[in-house]
Amino acid sequence: MAIQLALFFLSACEKTALTTASDSIGRPVVEAYLSPGQTPSVKITYQLAFGSSDTLVKPIDNLQVFIETDGGTYPLNYSVSDTAYLADGSWQVQAGQTYRLRFDYNGGTVTAESVIPPKPGGFSASTGSIAIPQFSPGSGTFPTFPDPIELGWENTDGAYYLVVVENLETNPEAIFEDNGTTNRPPRPTFRSEPEQTNTFEIGFQNFQYYGTHRVVLFRLNAEYASLYDDNGNSSQNLTSPYSNVAGGLGIFTGLNADTLMVR
């Protein structure tokens, strides 16, 4: 459950592929994040042409999609409700395995490959809670600021990591008054950017609500981290974003995660 929720926020950062309106068919756009214990899911959509009046990407739902690994070849079936190709539940992704995506499109074969990284090791927090300092305007005294929560984990091989923090309260209580000037999310979540590090600090100023928060540490492959790289796009210079899909566009990658709670 934790990984599924965090994947939603991970996928939200993916950049949009570019083509021109003169391209007759374009290339399929793949989006897949494979993690242990989860049913494999692959979204495949039509490429949205730059300058097109369309604002929503459209799924391609008539393909024969396969994922191959050392243990065999597995077909994926299209789910209308998920707008994605799903495995049938007879197998699950395993850490350390290499998975290869394959399907035919417009007379060619689209392929991609990724390995599932191991689970993060030694994930810990310096404390399980943090106190929000109380401000009393006009009192003449300054509040005492608490030390940040220090997250740490093992990283002996220079892997990429990303932290996602999500409030779990059903009706979270806001720390600071909104006064209607900001669009505060109903279930606030914040995340770091992928870094080759083994530490991350969460200060009290990062939190918008009181209560229990889930902290998910993702170990990522380099291809996912590449999505965050600046590709130099501007109104005068439009280029396609990073892709590890041969014969198409998008991202097909593996990740793994560990979770702890803070209050």
Beta strands, then each sheet from edge to edge (+ up, - down):
strand 1: 29-34
strand 2: 41-45
strand 3: 65-69
strand 4: 72-79
strand 5: 84-86
strand 6: 98-105
strand 7: 108-115
strand 8: 124-125
strand 9: 149-152
strand 10: 160-167
strand 11: 189-191
strand 12: 199-202
strand 13: 213-220
strand 14: 245-246
strand 15: 249-262
sheet 1: 11+ 10- 13+ 15- 1- 2+ 5- 4+ 3- 6+ 7- 14+
sheet 2: 8+ 9- 12+
end
